[in-house]
Amino acid sequence: MSTQPVRDADVCVVGLGPTGRALAHRAMRAGLDVVAVDPRPERLWPPTFSCWVDELPGWLPESAIAQRIEAPVVWTTAARRIERPYCVLSKQGLYDALSLEDATVLAGRAATVGAHRVELNDGTVITAGAVFDTRGLPSPGARRTASAHGIFVDAERAAPMVGDGEGLLLDWRDENGAGPDEPPSFLYAVPLGDGTVIFEETSLGLRGGMPQHELRRRTLNRLAAHGIRLRGDEPTEAAHYPLDQPPPKHGAREAIPFGSRGGMMHPCTGYSVADSLALVDTAIEALRAGEDPVAALWPWQARLVYWMRMRGVYGLGRLTTEQSIAMFDAFFTASPRRQRALLSRHDDYAPLGAVLFMTVARTWPFRWRYDLVGWTNRNRWVGYDYAAPDSGLRPSSRSSTSR
């Protein structure tokens, strides 16, 4: 195949997950000439995507939502309803809403990705005024990690624990079989709008994460505690990705990283899709104005927010289960604005600083605050030796996931 450019586009987007597809879609809608590249551009994304409803951009239609949960529940020492609507996104609905009918879509894998030039493995070359790299993140290694193992259960079987329109965002009840001297994890369980409920044991902030066999064991223990019996052939999904990807530097002469690759992975929650969807227009508007998209996406306020959130994930990754419960108990007494500053807002630094300080100050006993800020037990779970997997706990299938 010729190595001459396929075309000289305004924008080239490499990677067509939800973030990349949204970026290409909005650039196309803004009248820009778009080339999008992905090895399997027609594939419907395997992961489950969820977010707070108010995080979604106004241009996204209701058809992108598969399940709405008006007031999800957090379990710490008791159940606490969060009066903020939450949703699970419809993969097909989101895909259809991000149509690329007027863009050039190439099925191929990028061999090199530069600031204005992309070469595919087959020799095809694309040149563009701006290149966005939205391919996601590699395996985390020993980085601060989000790990989860989810089991999809028929809604009827799941009803004793999660009913229609209900959801458990953080379930810290003592039901997963983990001892007090083991790394902590919590349950995330929401209906998906397709007749199933996902039960997903989740670990956040541990260096290198928690292995799948341990997370599966804990998930099964929780289900058993509520009398939920599985058929044995339920599909599963797995998550294992870094939480500490920093924002890109100003003025770097390279492709613009966007989405989780561009620092939009929330360090404390593992969510990235909604924030990325909300910021695509910021990037596109900067391009159309002849400005630097990185500067528009990452002003000092947003970089400060990222820095403060990283302090939070460092603390979270060294707590025990008991300390985690105390910390979340303290956090969820904060005002809605302060909660949202940590959970959602891209650049609302003042209430974020206040809620981080307040959370530490209200975590009790007093000595546990030293662990939160890293004065003690700084590397508590580093190198923890998990038990060998039980062959009877192996999942039937796996896929990566991102919220």
Secondary structure, DSSP 8 states (H G I E B T S, - for coil): ---SEEEEEEEEEE--SHHHHHHHHHHHHTT--EEEEESSTT----S--EEEGGGS-TTS-GGGEEEEESS-EEESSSEEE--S-EEEE-HHHHHHHT--TTSEEEE--EEEE-SSEEEETTS-EEEEEEEEE-------TTSEEEEEEEEEEEHHHHTTTS-TT--EEEE--S-S---TTS---EEEEEE-SSSEEEEEEEEEEEET---HHHHHHHHHHHHHHTT----S---EEEEEEES------TT-SS-EE-GGGGT-S-TTT---HHHHHHHHHHHHHHHHTT--HHHHH--HHHHHHHHHHHHHHHHHTT--HHHHHHHHHHHTTS-HHHHHHHHT-SS-HHHHHHHHHHHHHH-SSTTHHHHHHTSS-TTTTTT-------GGG--S-------
